[in-house]
């Protein structure tokens, strides 16, 4: 079955079946780990942090800024 066929069938499933499929997909993602590109991005972010750990903002400040925008 092609990806297009699978996607076309999804709306025909019950909400419970779609939820089961989603849970299985997330489980597969969690066990596969990050991709090479994701690892590269994580390594770059870690290096940037280590080079300048004070450049970022604590979560509490970021959250406060986001809430002010809403």
C-alpha positions as CSV (number, residue, x, y, z in Angstrom):
1,X,0.0,0.0,0.0
2,X,1.4,3.4,-0.9
3,X,1.7,6.4,1.4
4,X,-1.0,8.1,-0.6
5,X,-3.4,5.2,-0.2
6,X,-2.7,5.0,3.5
7,X,-3.4,8.7,3.9
8,X,-6.6,8.4,1.9
9,X,-7.8,5.7,4.2
10,X,-7.2,7.5,7.5
11,X,-10.4,9.6,7.5
12,X,-12.4,6.4,7.1
13,X,-11.1,5.0,10.4
14,X,-12.7,5.5,13.8
15,X,-11.2,8.0,16.2
16,X,-10.1,5.2,18.3
17,X,-8.3,3.5,15.4
18,X,-6.6,6.8,14.5
19,X,-5.6,7.3,18.1
20,X,-4.0,3.8,18.2
21,X,-2.1,4.5,14.9
22,X,-0.9,7.8,16.3
23,X,0.3,6.2,19.5
24,X,2.1,3.5,17.5
25,X,3.8,6.1,15.3
26,X,5.0,8.1,18.3
27,X,6.3,4.8,19.8
28,X,8.2,4.1,16.6
29,X,9.7,7.7,16.6
30,X,10.8,7.4,20.3
31,X,12.6,4.1,19.8
32,X,14.4,5.2,16.6
33,X,16.1,8.2,18.2
34,X,17.2,11.4,16.5
35,X,18.2,11.4,12.8
36,X,21.7,12.4,11.7
37,X,20.4,15.9,10.9
38,X,18.7,16.2,14.3
39,X,22.0,15.1,16.0
40,X,23.9,17.7,14.0
41,X,21.4,20.4,15.1
42,X,21.6,19.3,18.7
43,X,25.4,19.3,18.6
44,X,25.4,22.8,17.1
45,X,23.0,24.0,19.8
46,X,25.1,22.5,22.5
47,X,28.3,24.0,21.1
48,X,26.6,27.5,20.9
49,X,25.5,27.1,24.5
50,X,28.9,26.1,25.7
51,X,30.5,29.0,23.9
52,X,28.1,31.5,25.5
53,X,25.9,30.1,28.2
54,X,24.5,33.5,29.2
55,X,23.1,34.3,25.7
56,X,19.8,32.6,26.3
57,X,16.9,33.4,28.6
58,X,15.5,31.3,31.4
59,X,12.2,29.5,30.5
60,X,10.3,31.7,33.0
61,X,11.3,34.9,31.0
62,X,10.5,33.3,27.7
63,X,7.1,32.1,28.9
64,X,6.3,35.6,30.3
65,X,7.2,37.2,26.9
66,X,5.0,34.7,25.1
67,X,2.1,35.3,27.5
68,X,2.3,39.1,27.0
69,X,1.9,38.6,23.2
70,X,-1.3,36.6,23.6
